Amino acid sequence: MQRTGSKGPRVHGERERALRPNVNLAKLDGVKAPMAEPQIVTRRGKPVSVIIPVKEYQELLERSADAEDVAWLKRPARSRRVTGC
């Protein structure tokens, strides 16, 4: 695995071979590459972030909002309060 710096983050996954030092990132602007699996970014050997496609991220947000709605509806009617208005 290639690292761009001694303390820089690492990306683990199939596309890690594409991350090489001295690559002109300006040439990669606008390049679309399909991701078969989430990419885990580590710092000092510990996972710090996950890179996922935008569509998958939006679906996760929708599921999270749906789960919050269901949890709110399961609460007794007297304790339901609308917030954020």
ZIQUI-V690117 format. One record per residue. N is the residue number from 0. PHI is phi in whole degrees, -180 to 180 (999 if undefined). PSI is psi as a letter, one per 40 degrees, with the letter a starting at -180 (NA if undefined). NEAR is the number of other ideal C-beta (glycine too) atoms within 12 Angstrom. Layout:
N:PHI:PSI:NEAR ; N:PHI:PSI:NEAR
This chain:
0:999:h:18 ; 1:-93:i:17 ; 2:-120:i:19 ; 3:-88:e:17 ; 4:-162:i:11 ; 5:-69:d:10 ; 6:-120:e:11 ; 7:-75:i:17 ; 8:-72:i:25 ; 9:-111:i:25 ; 10:-116:h:28 ; 11:-107:h:26 ; 12:149:a:23 ; 13:-63:d:16 ; 14:-87:e:23 ; 15:-61:d:21 ; 16:-64:d:12 ; 17:-78:e:17 ; 18:-90:g:26 ; 19:-123:i:16 ; 20:-64:i:13 ; 21:67:f:9 ; 22:-91:h:15 ; 23:-77:h:10 ; 24:-67:d:14 ; 25:-63:d:8 ; 26:-70:d:9 ; 27:-87:e:14 ; 28:-61:h:9 ; 29:89:e:8 ; 30:-77:h:13 ; 31:-108:h:9 ; 32:-129:h:15 ; 33:-70:i:12 ; 34:-108:h:21 ; 35:-79:d:12 ; 36:-145:i:16 ; 37:-61:i:20 ; 38:-103:h:27 ; 39:-99:h:23 ; 40:-100:h:23 ; 41:-118:i:22 ; 42:-133:h:18 ; 43:56:f:13 ; 44:82:e:14 ; 45:-114:h:12 ; 46:-65:h:18 ; 47:-123:d:17 ; 48:-154:i:16 ; 49:-130:h:20 ; 50:-102:h:24 ; 51:-131:i:20 ; 52:-62:i:18 ; 53:-59:d:12 ; 54:-60:d:12 ; 55:-65:d:19 ; 56:-62:d:16 ; 57:-63:d:13 ; 58:-64:d:14 ; 59:-64:d:17 ; 60:-62:d:15 ; 61:-63:d:14 ; 62:-63:d:14 ; 63:-64:d:14 ; 64:-64:d:14 ; 65:-63:d:14 ; 66:-64:d:14 ; 67:-64:d:16 ; 68:-63:d:14 ; 69:-64:d:12 ; 70:-62:d:13 ; 71:-66:d:18 ; 72:-67:d:13 ; 73:-76:e:12 ; 74:-70:i:13 ; 75:-58:i:9 ; 76:-58:d:9 ; 77:-70:d:6 ; 78:-99:e:11 ; 79:-77:h:13 ; 80:-134:h:11 ; 81:-85:h:7 ; 82:-118:i:7 ; 83:82:e:6 ; 84:-96:NA:4
